[in-house]
Amino acid sequence: MELVGDQFSETYMKKLRNFLLSEKKSGKQIFPPGREIFTAFNLVSLERVKAVIIGQDPYHGTGQAHGLSFSVKQGQQIPPSLQNIFKEIEADLGLANLLHSGRGDLSGWADQGVLLMNSVLTVEANLAASHRNRGWEQFTDVVLQRLSNVKKGLVFLLWGSYAQSKESLIDCKKHHVLSAPHPSPLSAHRGFFGCKHFSRTNQCLSEMGYSTIDWSDLR
């Protein structure tokens, strides 16, 4: 959290903290658990980031969200969007058995330098998008801006119109930006399938002298 530690003393973050405390005191269940809200940043320091996958909100079902975009905890059923991600990896890289492995924890990607960041980091149980416009977007926008400013040659994977709206925060002359439709079943057939973002990411990283990502590293 070195690049954005100053944000925690900003007024908007204090308001966000008070909002979350108030929600919990009122008996509402918040996902992910407090200790896992910043998992994406705890697993890969911003200085080690090589690629960024931007999600929108955490999963709002019990036991699913654990602070990494698109990822679910071990033992959870694989959500449809993540199923489609695995299908594309298999087709793109010639891998097998990702989809049927029963594993959906993407911590292995994070350990290799992939920042799996949702734009909004918390959600009320069973109420999608319930914590939007509470301050998280301002925080995660700062993350993207500062990553863009201080790093060079990162790969940003922007899936869907919401993630693509963040492109304005990225210096496309310094970084690689890969865009495709969202992997949701509603849109994956419009161009997510066949985008080859996983092989293209590794090609970009290799050209920059970075080690590539083992996309089969599931936990």
C-alpha positions, 0 to 999 in steps of 0.5 A: 500500500506504499503508493496510496498510504496517504489516501487513508487520511483523506476525508473521503476515506474517513467517510467511507470507514464511518459508513462501513462501521455504521453498516456493520453496527446496524447488523448488515453483513459485509463482504469480503470480511474486513481482514480480506478487503485489501487482499489484492494489495497484500498479495502483490505490492504495487511495486511488484505489479506487472499486470492489472485485471479490473473488476467492478464489485465483489461477489455478494454471496456468502463465502465467495468474495475474498478481496481479489477480482473474479476470484472465489475461495477454495471450495466455492462453486466457480461463478459463470464469468470465471468459468468463461475466463478459464475457457478462454485460457484453455483455448488461448494457451492450449491448457486443459482441466482448468474449468473442471479443476474445481479451483477458483482461487486466483491467489497464484496469479497475484503472487506472480504480480497480477493485481486483481483489483475491483473498483469497489472493494466491499458489498452488502450481502446479497445486494449487488452494487450496494457500496458503489459511490461511497468512496471506493472508486476514488481510492482505486482510481488513485491506485490506477493513476499512480501505477500508471505514473510510476511504472512502465510496461504494465499490462492492463486488461479491461474487460467490459465497458466499466473497466474500459472507462478507466482507460483515461487514467492510464498512460497508453504510451507507457503501458499495454492496454488490452480491451475486450467484452466482459466475460459474463455469459451475457457478453463473452460471445461478443469478443471475450472468447478469442481475445487471447488476452492471456498469451498477449499479456505474456508476450507483452511482459516478455518483450519488456523483460518481465517474467511471464504469468503461469495462468494455470496456477490456481489454488 
